[in-house]
Amino acid sequence: MTTEHGWASPGHADRYRTRVLAERDALRAALPDLRERQQHVLTDLLEFNAGTEFGRTHDFGRIRDLDDFRKAVPVQDYAAHAPLIERMAAGEQNLLSADRPVVYFTSSGSTGAHKKIPITPRFMRTVFFPFYYAAWAPLIENFPEVAQRPDAVLNLKHDPLAAPPTTRDGHPHVGASQVDFGEKFGEPLSAELGTAAPWATLPVEVAPGDHLEKMYLRLRLAVQSDVRCLIGINPAMIAAVPYQLNLWWERIVREVRDGTLGGVRHGRPDPARAAELERLAEYFGTVTPALVWPRIRALFGWTTGVASLYLPALREDFGTGVSALPAPVAASEGPVGVPRDRHGSAGSLVATAAVYEFVDADADLTPDVATLLPHEVEPGREYHVVFSHVGGLYRYAVGDVVQVVDSADGAPRVRYAGRANRSDAVGERLRESQVVRALRTALESTGLGLRNVACRVEPAGGTARRYVFAVAPALPWQDAERTRFTALLDAALRRESAGYHRARAEGRLDPPALLPLAPEAFHRDWHTAVGGGVRPTQVKDRLFRQDDLLWQRLTGTPAA
């Protein structure tokens, strides 16, 4: 794809930096007038889409402000939008947006089915590109060397397809990372860092669905470069890299020595680099990214949720002083928050992109649920996110919960707290963020670390049930440490959730149990999912795992 090779052209890095910082500054400048900006976004989407079927049904022409909008349009999820989206994907026009979709982003839904998110040129210009460019500002501003060479960045999510799947009307139905925005939307600067590296477009044949082989081939090529940054967005992809290096090490070293790639002659044999890699592995007794790429400076991906629990151990694998910069709080459907600096997790609302509403995280998302506007949310509280934008999603409950961290320039900064789904076996209504905080409390109180964690509810004898936590420790835990950790976790869950506290007090839940796993258990499970044909970007950390077969696959033990 021609636009991807712009990184090799003279002056491209400077032009890219200028665009990224300009978009960041423009979004920052909009924040002090947040209420006015939100009204402008609302007016624009109403006027642009008034003649659509959705606009006529909900009388967009009569809506003047957010109060009118909230009365006219119910809070809706993807299922509510899906009938019109499916008609759009079949070729009908003027249903949700007056603009015609050019591509459909794919996103895994709660049922495992792939959503179709219609992406129009107007959405890209108004909503997507401002936040997309601005999201890279902290990385570009603080680590400018990552943009100086095409091979300075290992972009794990970049996965172009020569023949992408399409909807019934012939438009691509792919992940956002599989779209050439330069070709589709005329944005020559839009190619991400790392997309012109030697491994970006693989030089050997590989089946489109063989994601593990593609990952191997990219690592094989990257070990011969001075990589300074890894981009994963989905942190599970970054977390898999140390495991993959060890898993494929002998093959990697052999191919570097022989000058082959996937068994095919490629480049020159490099016995000196192969010998260096062998010496490092033998001396240290293991293989880590820090040994392979000693000048890595930054990791770019989500830093909250379950990832926040394993990031301390993961960063050690990549080297002392490596920064973990947060990816934006966003979904395929639209943006929520974009980091403006090196804060470890928080981003400001994208005031020019969407109309934002919030619902208390403990409330149920019904069509007529009361919502709060950005100036009404409180620091420290957690909320469901509801947004509307010109691309054709209206009062859309995206399924994410965010925590308000603070306020900057008169607008709230938010961090991703977890998915909106709850674990509710006996009325405990546990949210993902509550369990993550309880786990963090227990880890900090014991000084323990982990590689990943998941939990499920199982029978505990009689009528009671209990939570079982499958934990992959960073280092071995002693029996006494496990016992203390489990007791502290139970106490922290009681403090986090009134529902859990009542269920424990009334005997509906027994104390939780700990199921220790091998350190690499979650990585093996991740590889199994990817090896089964799921794109790596879609295999994400899942704290609640009630599916019996998936639990057995992870733990190697039958579900109770």
Beta strands, then each sheet from edge to edge (+ up, - down):
strand 1: 103-108
strand 2: 114-119
strand 3: 153-155
strand 4: 173-174
strand 5: 229-233
strand 6: 260-261
strand 7: 264-265
strand 8: 298-301
strand 9: 323-326
strand 10: 329-331
strand 11: 334-338
strand 12: 347-349
strand 13: 355-360
strand 14: 382-389
strand 15: 393-408
strand 16: 411-419
strand 17: 422-423
strand 18: 430-431
strand 19: 450-461
strand 20: 464-473
strand 21: 513-516
sheet 1: 2+ 1- 4-
sheet 2: 3+ 5+ 8+ 9+
sheet 3: 6+ 7-
sheet 4: 10+ 11- 12+ 16- 15+ 14- 13+
sheet 5: 17+ 18-
sheet 6: 19+ 20- 21-
end
